Amino acid sequence: MASIDLEKVLDKAWADKSLPEILAAPVSALKGVSDRQGNLLEEAFGVKTVKDLADLKYAHWASALATLDTTSK
């Protein structure tokens, strides 16, 4: 089972929320993502929520390519 330290990846206001609430939250709920950056993600890719970002095909492709990279290991 996967786990994550929510305090490390979420803004303080979201760290005590349930997983469904976090997934429905704007991407600015993620630590280091500003409202402006969230707006840009929405404009460019239609990403409105944390779940939308997780489902973004480009993020999946980039993650798969990084996994294949053996040069940085």
Buried (B, 14 or more C-beta within 10 A) or exposed (E): EEEEEBEEBBBEEBBEBEEEEBBBBBBBBBBEBEEEEBBBBBEEBEBBBBBBBEEBEEEEEEEEEEEEEEEEE
